[in-house]
Amino acid sequence: MDSIGIGIIGCGRIADMAYEGYRAIPAVHIAAVCDSDEKTALRRCAEWGAQRHYTDYRRLLEDPAVDAVEILTPHTSHVDISLDAMAAGKHLALQKPMTIDRVSAERLVRAAASAATVCKVTENYLFHPPVRFVSRIIGEGYIGKPSSLSIKLIAGGKGGWPVPPSAWAWRLREFAEGRGMQTFDHGHHLWSTARFLLGPIEKVSAWIGTTASVIDSPAAVMWKYRGREAFGLCEYVYSQEMEIPSRYYANDEWIQVSGSAGLVTINRCTGNLLAGPSVSLYSGNEWRHFQIPSDWKLGFVGSAWNFVRAIRGEEKPRLSFPEAMEVLSIDLAIARSAETGREVRLRPDGAILSPLKAYVEKRGELREARAAKRLLAKTESLENSEKSCLLAVQLTRGLPSRMSSPALVREDMRIGLELAGAAFAGGVKRMSVFFMRGGEVRVEEDRLPADPNLVITSSASAWADVLSGKQTIESTYLHGKLKLTGAIETALSLKKLLRL
Ligand SMILES: NC(=O)c1ccc[n+]([C@@H]2O[C@H](COP(=O)([O-])OP(=O)(O)OC[C@H]3O[C@@H](n4cnc5c(N)ncnc54)[C@H](O)[C@@H]3O)[C@@H](O)[C@H]2O)c1
């Protein structure tokens, strides 16, 4: 392929940014444009130096000069245009959100899995340079173990670029159907970023208000990350009389991630409400500020590069369709939570858990928390709790080094540990110990194994006593200070292996 011919379908407000992305890339050209409004199509064709214009996207898909399409039409048209583009053998980058419901998203994911071309969802925030920089800061451990991510989105009634009434019209129809332009449409960027920085989301709770009868703000959204003690908060504000300095939409966002050793803040995304450095880091008892390029347009440039590199086979497309479906599910879960006034749980593949399953899961968690509390009350005084919590965790971390003989591990074993202690967040610390056949031992924290052979539930002090040799595991068990759930043979092997 000499030069990649791009076809732009939907030449409205945000198509300006798509064009900015592609025009920065060598060996890529705009081959054709399509807009159902002919005047718009003609204007964009001239502005962007395209060879042809269309008003029916199916004609554009028949054009052999078009290798790849960027789809920038209203959300309800995304499914048909994407399926037709795949059938026509075109690579495709589809604007977020991929569609408006889970069923049609699953259809798209299935079709993309068997398509011979690259399929991605354009999510410019994942390529916003400060977001990428902060992801590296977190990954390299500057803020320690992250436990909280907060986002403030502030939208103004004035400022920014002009938005044509036609671009509001379809968004108002979406609002009437329960998909607000702040929490659903714009929310996609925020949940993608939250997921990119700290991982998959397990459950959400949301309150969504309304301003001027059409804007889904003020709003407050909370979420928990899957399998660990880390939470997210997003606060939406709409300040009708305020002007936001911005070359793009009249809004801006601040994102802060806090961890056990520091915190890091992205000081702007869409606009320029806060002057100064775009990223600030507090770590090692000092502030450091970074002037990472933060023009919002750069996210689109990065996303266009990713699409082109994916077509050339040089990197993976982002968001992939399954990833985009997970983000869409967060969007839908937030709308559902605000509507029902309840927390909404997501399955690991992103689908919303049915109310019955969510209820059963919640009851299970409550039961576990109550059991941990009872065990704690029975076995531990508050004064020595902090010490024994620390000791129990340290001794568990040291288990790999106290194996009696690696040859004794004849089959893989997955041991879960639930340690109750007042010093632990939520009163309980979960750990996993994996024994691999052949002798390798690995300890993981803040989660139980997915399919454990044995789960040991104990107070931190009782477990610390067992590991430090003050008590045997049998007497601790017989005195009711330690509970075993699972295969008793695994417990016996464990005793032998670790000389408990
Ligand atoms: N990444 C971002 O930050 C960002 C920002 C705004 C919008 N968007 C997304 O981009 C898409 C478009 O939003 P917009 O604000 O540019 O809307 P817009 O209304 O300004 O533009 C949509 C254009 O598509 C045309 N169109 C509608 N149906 C069509 C069809 N079937 N075939 C061809 N053309 C058709 C319309 O005439 C219009 O010109 C949406 O998915 C939106 O969520 C993304």
PDBQT file of the ligand as one rigid body, heavy atoms in Angstrom, charges set to zero:
ROOT
HETATM    1  N1  LIG A 601     -13.750  12.445  20.384  1.00  0.00    +0.000 N 
HETATM    2  C1  LIG A 601     -14.396  13.517  20.761  1.00  0.00    +0.000 C 
HETATM    3  O1  LIG A 601     -13.917  14.261  21.589  1.00  0.00    +0.000 OA
HETATM    4  C2  LIG A 601     -15.728  13.830  20.157  1.00  0.00    +0.000 A 
HETATM    5  C3  LIG A 601     -16.272  15.109  20.264  1.00  0.00    +0.000 A 
HETATM    6  C4  LIG A 601     -17.494  15.349  19.649  1.00  0.00    +0.000 A 
HETATM    7  C5  LIG A 601     -18.153  14.339  18.991  1.00  0.00    +0.000 A 
HETATM    8  N2  LIG A 601     -17.620  13.104  18.941  1.00  0.00    +0.000 N 
HETATM    9  C6  LIG A 601     -18.308  11.988  18.255  1.00  0.00    +0.000 C 
HETATM   10  O2  LIG A 601     -18.248  12.186  16.835  1.00  0.00    +0.000 OA
HETATM   11  C7  LIG A 601     -19.476  11.818  16.228  1.00  0.00    +0.000 C 
HETATM   12  C8  LIG A 601     -20.036  13.016  15.509  1.00  0.00    +0.000 C 
HETATM   13  O3  LIG A 601     -20.231  14.099  16.387  1.00  0.00    +0.000 OA
HETATM   14  P1  LIG A 601     -20.255  15.617  15.887  1.00  0.00    +0.000 P 
HETATM   15  O4  LIG A 601     -20.257  16.433  17.113  1.00  0.00    +0.000 OA
HETATM   16  O5  LIG A 601     -19.228  15.870  14.868  1.00  0.00    +0.000 OA
HETATM   17  O6  LIG A 601     -21.713  15.678  15.215  1.00  0.00    +0.000 OA
HETATM   18  P2  LIG A 601     -22.201  16.636  14.056  1.00  0.00    +0.000 P 
HETATM   19  O7  LIG A 601     -23.679  16.607  14.110  1.00  0.00    +0.000 OA
HETATM   20  O8  LIG A 601     -21.502  17.938  14.103  1.00  0.00    +0.000 OA
HETATM   21  O9  LIG A 601     -21.705  15.884  12.747  1.00  0.00    +0.000 OA
HETATM   22  C9  LIG A 601     -22.299  14.706  12.248  1.00  0.00    +0.000 C 
HETATM   23  C10 LIG A 601     -22.295  14.813  10.718  1.00  0.00    +0.000 C 
HETATM   24  O10 LIG A 601     -22.720  13.556  10.209  1.00  0.00    +0.000 OA
HETATM   25  C11 LIG A 601     -23.615  13.778   9.132  1.00  0.00    +0.000 C 
HETATM   26  N3  LIG A 601     -24.427  12.570   9.010  1.00  0.00    +0.000 N 
HETATM   27  C12 LIG A 601     -25.451  12.166   9.794  1.00  0.00    +0.000 A 
HETATM   28  N4  LIG A 601     -25.896  10.953   9.391  1.00  0.00    +0.000 NA
HETATM   29  C13 LIG A 601     -25.123  10.600   8.329  1.00  0.00    +0.000 A 
HETATM   30  C14 LIG A 601     -25.098   9.455   7.482  1.00  0.00    +0.000 A 
HETATM   31  N5  LIG A 601     -25.925   8.435   7.663  1.00  0.00    +0.000 N 
HETATM   32  N6  LIG A 601     -24.201   9.433   6.466  1.00  0.00    +0.000 NA
HETATM   33  C15 LIG A 601     -23.341  10.457   6.272  1.00  0.00    +0.000 A 
HETATM   34  N7  LIG A 601     -23.334  11.568   7.046  1.00  0.00    +0.000 NA
HETATM   35  C16 LIG A 601     -24.206  11.627   8.064  1.00  0.00    +0.000 A 
HETATM   36  C17 LIG A 601     -24.373  15.027   9.528  1.00  0.00    +0.000 C 
HETATM   37  O11 LIG A 601     -24.929  15.692   8.384  1.00  0.00    +0.000 OA
HETATM   38  C18 LIG A 601     -23.278  15.861  10.195  1.00  0.00    +0.000 C 
HETATM   39  O12 LIG A 601     -22.611  16.710   9.292  1.00  0.00    +0.000 OA
HETATM   40  C19 LIG A 601     -20.315  11.252  17.380  1.00  0.00    +0.000 C 
HETATM   41  O13 LIG A 601     -20.084   9.875  17.490  1.00  0.00    +0.000 OA
HETATM   42  C20 LIG A 601     -19.772  11.953  18.608  1.00  0.00    +0.000 C 
HETATM   43  O14 LIG A 601     -19.975  11.292  19.823  1.00  0.00    +0.000 OA
HETATM   44  C21 LIG A 601     -16.416  12.833  19.499  1.00  0.00    +0.000 A 
ENDROOT
TORSDOF 0
